[in-house]
């Protein structure tokens, strides 16, 4: 299994061309043969003002090679979402911006949170990961509950 | 001028799922809340880390928040160019999780690990701390040849005028401080946000033939930067991080 993430940066900011490209095959931590084999993804409309947990840290994600992609699909450039990990602000994704980062869920407080500003922001996100412990069904509830 | 950043995520049918996954997005990097492009860049650069042994591996500050605009639309690109699968850089922001026994994991906030060939592209808030500031107030009797020494720099008085000598200190460049002057009072401001500074007359030394003084008084207590970007290699042998910062 292999999922690739490729990026291309181009700029005419300087007198010479500034260009960078990179492509990585998303592997499990420390391996070259075993790709990340699970993912979660979503598309959310995030109302302004309230902080939300976009991704909750789990013990299975400690010291792994998890990757997170987030894109702010908003078309208004004044809209943005603030990205926070463990109460630390990483930065702002304005309308049209995207990010792709490793995410080490090094303890249970290491949730990845977002807060929208300007209006309802539309967010696409994908988390590529390995190892996930699914929550056991609550036995007190019936199967159809 | 324009800067574009594109990403393509692909997974062939039968790899991650039975269907093809293909997603791409391109962003024009613009200033916060505007359609105008970012105008500054660090340029594409590399940083190689190397330590004498695994026991002395430490973090390196790649970008200091002090140097960039807070709450802008800054973007950072990092790539671990190692070809050895087990070698990784851990990427951190300044942090401090109170109440914990400090380790790397708690005195900094970890973003994640970049394994060999991995890259990341993220927004960066660049929240600086507060820069320490103090005043030196020139008073009493000064004479030509008296000295004021601070931060490794000695200023020699040209005459007896208090305002004149304060102005001479202000005109001097100090490695770690900027200055401003009002009459006989020079205000020093640290070039970087730090919480560990406390300047007194043992650091700012006056030598005068008479009773000239330059009383030191702290006016702003400094605090540490809130979001410097740190990297830490997993091995002590050479590892190289490629990086670009686009900023306001």
Interface residues (C-beta under 8 A of the other chain):
Chain A: X1 X2 X3 X4 X5 X6 X7 X8 X9 X10 X11 X12 X13 X14 X18 X20 X22 X24 X25 X27 X29 X30 X31 X32 X35 X36 X37 X39 X63 X65 X66 X67 X69 X71 X77 X78 X80 X82 X83 X85 X86 X88 X89 X90 X91 X92 X93 X94 X96 X97 X98 X99 X100 X101 X102 X103 X104 X106 X107 X109 X110 X124 X126 X128
Chain B: X1 X2 X3 X4 X5 X6 X7 X8 X9 X10 X11 X12 X15 X16 X21 X23 X25 X27 X28 X29 X30 X32 X33 X34 X35 X37 X38 X39 X40 X41 X43 X44 X71 X73 X74 X75 X77 X79 X85 X86 X88 X90 X91 X93 X95 X97 X105 X109 X110 X111 X112 X113 X114 X115 X117 X118 X119 X120 X121 X122 X123 X124 X125 X126 X127 X227 X242 X244 X246
